[in-house]
């Protein structure tokens, strides 16, 4: 059993913290919402009056908060987590914040001789309730190994991403891809509906293609991810199809804004000599060229 501090009992925190209690750990919680803290108290947690009190005597202190400035305040303000941490304790931030914010907090803690790991959470609160969260973890490997059993209480997939801040990078990449895909899915289905096709018909088809199954596990592994440009489907053909969809959207008065931006980049990639490359590899090569990634 470990003594644990837990700061932040919003939708995710309140779903995850109970698993630590069920595993027999001694947990002290803090949240600005008395009701949220009270609900954990009923499950066996102690309630602190401030973040420092939650951290006092704890070997590991978790936080999961909305924005980076809040994390910084909770850690370094008077009566903050840093004031309560003892030698050898590890601060684990599970918030989704900027990598530079994570690294800045880590540097300031290191100046005090204190350790930090970032472990942003994947999946939803429904997964968290069932102990099915995923964690993208960054930090010193020994620190990560030490907290791993606690993460395993709350989730089922833990990926070590690299140095401190790497977890935040992977979380942002994942959420960026997911959020933008969400928009283009809405645009595509709206185009189909406005054109008179039943939603269930589109879903039946899309669910069997990379558009529905996800490109990173279907179209990319044998092409873009190994820099194989031999075309299964040429970039110029994809560029043509985007143009056709935009024309259809204009006829239906559907604003396909994501597609408009995509067409400009496909045009650039084609002009840069990738038109006959596989559509995944050509786009990735063009993006890496702009980003100056060798």
Secondary structure, DSSP 8 states (H G I E B T S, - for coil): --EEEEE--STTHHHHHHHHHHTT-EEEEE-S-HHHHHHHHTTT-EE-SSHHHHHTT-SEEEE--SSHHHHHHHHHSTT-HHHH--TT-EEEE-S---HHHHHHHHHHHHHTT-EEEEEEEES-HHHHHTT-EEEEEES-HHHHHHHHHHHHHHEEEEEEEESTTHHHHHHHHHHHHHHHHHHHHHHHHHHHHHTT--HHHHHHHHTTSHHHH-GGGTTSTTTGGGT--S-SSBHHHHHHHHHHHHHHHHHHT---HHHHHHHHHHHHHIIIIITTSBHHHHHHHHHHHHTT--
